[in-house]
């Protein structure tokens, strides 16, 4: 498997995109061919400006959007020679959305734009995103999964943990030496995170928890969030939550570490919070159906050996095992994962929390031994097996597919 001899061009943004960036940044762990050491160049508007040989054109979807550049308009502006090269298997276009879930609608738009350029075959158009569900649907173009932020998080955690920290974490579990029950970290304010905090209050768990929740008006990524709308009667909120919602609205911000709005939260990890608490209650980026992904929010708990419950898209727990980690399923009830209704799913998560708390209080040595066993496994997997597994499962197929589509010069 090799991409050597294949040239790389960027289009629409000078950054080569998240996939290419991570391959270069974590060489040689992820870039085993050495291909990604090369510097991408801007796509020439005239074919005479091309270097000899096959090539890849990268559209960094998210980065273009941040600059108000429409990827679909960029497709229309691609030089005519590109479409001929695509038909002749001399080029591949890669839409890199590997830091986001991507959407079926965006894929349809991409296809429609290529059709206007006379394209009838889309095998040389590759779409990367975190959403595994897109991989299972026939769009004619190729969809592959890649998880930029979880991989970035893995690399960061490998840099900051050591044997002493791991020993302290395991000792705190073995000796029942923790002062908080739940760790619930929330970044960008969203409705489902407000409801989760309100449920902590309703169940009397707020004082037993380490909770972060920023001030909506002062947070740079508030995404149009309106706290008053969030606490008003809403069909996605569990029943009988009004008093707790009002309490949360009057109590935020919550803060458990020294993060600020300028921090890159993917790399913001206070290891002491994980040692002090028993379980992570993860509020993922979104909780609607139609998406299957986990982000660095869940990955932090996995990689740090922390038991977890995740309020995520439904039917996504299988991704934990797909990544090779333990999901603690013999000590944590994850049946909530299959509940489609958002409010009912959140309620079920809290029933699982209460069950977990009861088991902790019972002091059963078998239960504690299982917790320790799963924690040790996950930390060891991160250190010894995860990256090789991820490369074989996700990265190698992407590289192999690109190579298979490009005929030798």
TAMOQUI-V594054 format. One record per helix or strand. SS is the DSSP state (~ for helix, > for strand). FROM is the first residue (numbers start at 1). LEN is the number of residues. Records with the same first field share a line. If there is no record, write none. Layout:
BEGIN
SS=FROM-LEN ; FROM-LEN
END
This chain:
BEGIN
>=7-4 ; 41-2 ; 55-6 ; 91-7 ; 125-5 ; 142-4 ; 180-6 ; 209-5 ; 254-1 ; 277-7 ; 307-5
~=18-8 ; 35-3 ; 47-3 ; 61-6 ; 71-7 ; 80-8 ; 104-13 ; 132-5 ; 148-13 ; 163-12 ; 191-12 ; 206-3 ; 216-3 ; 227-5 ; 242-10 ; 265-3 ; 271-6 ; 296-8 ; 318-5 ; 335-4 ; 342-21 ; 365-20 ; 386-20
END
